[in-house]
Amino acid sequence: MAGAPLSVFLTNKPDGARLAIARPGDPPDKAIVVLQSGANVPALQTPGTAGDYELRLMIDRDGRPAILISQPLTATEPSATLAAPARVGPRQALPVRGIGPNGEFDRVTLVAPDAPPEAQGPRFFPAENVEATLEAPEQPGLYELRYVLNAPVSGLRVIARKAVAVE
């Protein structure tokens, strides 16, 4: 799924090797995501937009990036689900569940329905835990629980919404 972490199993990797995700046909010095591969099973953040990409194992040769091996990678459209009560009292605890790509920088947040994707409100990060308890705003009104994807290529993008009334 676009925006999800991708675990890659590496064996016999050369010293200084790194993983990259690029668009097919892009030259070796162009990548969307690059990760120095210190672990045998590193995880890369996939691009947040569905499409065809290429997973590459890279190394520098004569001071220039070189592709050692590549593999096609297709990212599907990102999706998420949200669960929370439809109504809550001001400043009351709001149990929330948010499941989606669970990228490192994704968040589930409670904001005004017309707020931009970067708006801040009570939030949690589903990569750490898919369930949390948020404190409802003090001001009564209609709010929106959102799953906000934050990944390379897509940037901040709201991929799921649920109305919550504070009354």
DANOR-V727616 format. One line per field, one symbol per residue. ss: DSSP state (~ for helix, > for strand, _ for the rest). phi: phi as a letter, one per 40 degrees, with the letter a starting at -180 (. if undefined). A space follows every 50 residues. Layout:
# DANOR-V727616
ss->???
phi->???
This chain:
# DANOR-V727616
ss->____>>>>>________>>>>>__________>>>>____>>>>>_____ >>>>>>>>>>>__>>>>>>>>>>>>_____>>>>__>>____>>>>>>>_ ______>>>>>__________>>>______>>>>>_____>>>>>>>>>> >___>>>>>>>>>>>>_
phi->.dgccbcbcbbfccdgcacabbcdgccdcbacbbbcccccbcbbccdcbc icbbcbbbacbfgbcbccabacabccdcaabbbaccbacdgccbcbbaba cfcdbcababacdcccdcdbadaabcccacbabbccccccicbbcbcbcb adgcgcacbabacbcba
